[in-house]
Amino acid sequence: MEDSPDLLAARKVANHIGSEHHEVLFNSKEGIQVLDEVIFSLETYDITTVCASVEMRIPKTGIEKHLLREMFEDSNLIPKEILWRPKEAFSDGITSVKNSWFKILQEYVEHQVDDAMMAAAAQKFPFNTPKTKEGYSYHQIFEHYYPVRAEWLTHCWIP
């Protein structure tokens, strides 16, 4: 996403090594549009996994679009000070520091899952009952594709 720490770092590296630089930008709406596909592909409703995987799905399309066949990394080619960035969740590096991907997703599901649905979550999802609206939303998408298969996930990591 525009102004993300990863995007700014990629520009620095490309400039330093003099490479042709292609950016695959996406917005919140485009990220949300691939949620179903990500949950279906990964066969999971785990919040952390889904949150970190959306941004891996979108660049795949951009890479295919630009016909980039080869990607490389040479740690001796790029000075460490250019690559350094603060440690953060993978999904936080792709969004602006003003609004994290995690927060964007939380705002989206706030309108998809109401308090009554959360109150009945244990009845609807007795295995790995979601504790958050985001978890409920992902569990619901998962159940659409994989009915009564919630036990495939032995547990969910709660951020």
C-alpha positions as CSV (number, residue, x, y, z in Angstrom):
1,M,0.0,0.0,0.0
2,E,1.2,3.5,-0.6
3,D,3.6,4.9,2.0
4,S,4.3,1.5,3.6
5,P,7.7,0.9,5.2
6,D,8.3,-2.0,2.9
7,L,7.5,0.0,-0.2
8,L,9.9,2.8,0.8
9,A,12.6,0.3,1.6
10,A,12.1,-1.4,-1.8
11,R,12.5,1.9,-3.6
12,K,15.8,2.6,-1.7
13,V,17.2,-0.8,-2.6
14,A,16.2,-0.5,-6.2
15,N,17.8,2.9,-6.4
16,H,21.0,1.7,-4.7
17,I,21.5,-1.3,-7.0
18,G,20.2,0.6,-10.1
19,S,17.5,-2.0,-10.9
20,E,14.3,-1.6,-12.8
21,H,11.7,-1.3,-10.1
22,H,8.1,-2.4,-10.4
23,E,5.5,-1.7,-7.7
24,V,2.4,-3.7,-7.1
25,L,0.1,-1.3,-5.1
26,F,-3.2,-2.2,-3.7
27,N,-5.8,-0.5,-1.5
28,S,-7.9,-1.7,1.3
29,K,-10.8,-2.6,-0.9
30,E,-8.6,-4.8,-3.1
31,G,-7.2,-6.5,-0.1
32,I,-10.6,-7.3,1.3
33,Q,-11.7,-8.6,-2.0
34,V,-9.2,-11.4,-1.9
35,L,-10.1,-12.6,1.7
36,D,-12.4,-15.3,0.5
37,E,-9.8,-16.6,-2.0
38,V,-7.0,-16.5,0.7
39,I,-9.1,-18.4,3.2
40,F,-10.1,-21.0,0.6
41,S,-6.6,-21.4,-0.7
42,L,-5.0,-21.7,2.8
43,E,-7.8,-23.8,4.2
44,T,-7.6,-21.8,7.5
45,Y,-9.6,-19.3,9.5
46,D,-6.6,-18.4,11.7
47,I,-6.6,-14.6,12.0
48,T,-2.8,-14.1,11.9
49,T,-2.3,-16.4,9.0
50,V,-5.1,-14.8,6.9
51,C,-3.9,-11.3,7.8
52,A,-0.4,-12.0,6.7
53,S,-1.4,-13.9,3.6
54,V,-3.5,-11.3,1.8
55,E,-0.5,-9.2,0.9
56,M,1.3,-12.3,-0.5
57,R,-1.6,-13.1,-2.8
58,I,-1.9,-9.6,-4.4
59,P,1.8,-9.3,-5.5
60,K,1.5,-12.7,-7.2
61,T,-0.9,-11.1,-9.7
62,G,1.3,-8.1,-10.2
63,I,4.3,-10.2,-10.8
64,E,2.5,-12.3,-13.3
65,K,1.2,-9.1,-15.0
66,H,4.7,-7.7,-15.4
67,L,6.1,-11.2,-16.6
68,L,8.9,-11.1,-14.0
69,R,10.4,-14.6,-14.3
70,E,13.4,-14.2,-12.0
71,M,13.8,-12.6,-8.6
72,F,17.1,-12.6,-6.7
73,E,18.7,-11.6,-3.5
74,D,22.4,-10.9,-2.8
75,S,23.2,-9.8,0.7
76,N,26.6,-8.7,-0.4
77,L,25.2,-6.4,-3.0
78,I,23.1,-4.3,-0.6
79,P,24.6,-2.5,2.5
80,K,22.8,-3.5,5.7
81,E,21.9,0.1,6.5
82,I,19.7,0.3,3.4
83,L,17.9,-2.9,4.3
84,W,17.4,-2.2,8.0
85,R,13.9,-1.6,9.2
86,P,12.2,-2.0,12.6
87,K,10.9,-5.4,13.5
88,E,7.2,-5.6,12.9
89,A,4.5,-8.0,11.9
90,F,4.8,-8.9,8.2
91,S,1.3,-7.5,7.5
92,D,2.3,-4.1,9.1
93,G,5.2,-3.6,6.7
94,I,2.9,-3.4,3.7
95,T,0.5,-0.6,4.9
96,S,1.0,3.0,5.8
97,V,2.2,3.5,9.4
98,K,-0.9,5.6,9.8
99,N,-3.3,2.7,9.4
100,S,-2.2,-0.9,9.7
101,W,-3.6,-3.8,7.6
102,F,-4.8,-5.4,10.9
103,K,-6.8,-2.3,11.8
104,I,-8.2,-2.0,8.2
105,L,-9.5,-5.6,8.5
106,Q,-10.9,-5.0,11.9
107,E,-12.8,-1.9,10.6
108,Y,-14.2,-4.0,7.7
109,V,-15.4,-6.9,9.8
110,E,-17.0,-4.5,12.3
111,H,-19.7,-3.9,9.6
112,Q,-19.9,-7.6,8.7
113,V,-20.4,-9.1,12.2
114,D,-22.8,-7.7,14.8
115,D,-23.0,-8.2,18.5
116,A,-25.8,-10.7,18.2
117,M,-23.7,-12.9,16.0
118,M,-20.9,-12.7,18.5
119,A,-23.2,-13.7,21.3
120,A,-24.2,-16.8,19.4
121,A,-20.7,-17.6,18.2
122,A,-20.3,-20.6,20.5
123,Q,-23.4,-22.2,19.1
124,K,-22.5,-21.5,15.5
125,F,-18.8,-22.4,15.9
126,P,-18.4,-24.8,18.8
127,F,-14.8,-25.7,17.8
128,N,-12.3,-22.9,18.1
129,T,-15.1,-20.5,18.9
130,P,-14.0,-17.1,17.7
131,K,-13.4,-14.4,20.3
132,T,-13.3,-11.5,17.9
133,K,-15.4,-10.2,15.1
134,E,-12.5,-10.8,12.7
135,G,-12.2,-14.4,13.9
136,Y,-15.9,-14.8,13.4
137,S,-15.8,-13.4,9.9
138,Y,-12.9,-15.6,8.8
139,H,-14.5,-18.7,10.4
140,Q,-17.7,-18.0,8.6
141,I,-15.9,-17.7,5.2
142,F,-14.0,-21.0,6.0
143,E,-17.2,-22.8,6.9
144,H,-18.7,-21.6,3.5
145,Y,-16.0,-23.5,1.6
146,Y,-15.3,-26.3,4.1
147,P,-18.6,-27.0,6.0
148,V,-18.1,-28.9,9.3
149,R,-14.3,-29.0,8.8
150,A,-13.4,-26.5,11.6
151,E,-11.4,-29.3,13.4
152,W,-8.8,-29.2,10.6
153,L,-7.3,-26.4,12.7
154,T,-6.2,-27.9,16.0
155,H,-6.0,-24.4,17.5
156,C,-5.9,-20.8,16.5
157,W,-3.3,-18.3,17.5
158,I,-4.9,-15.2,19.0
159,P,-2.9,-12.0,18.3
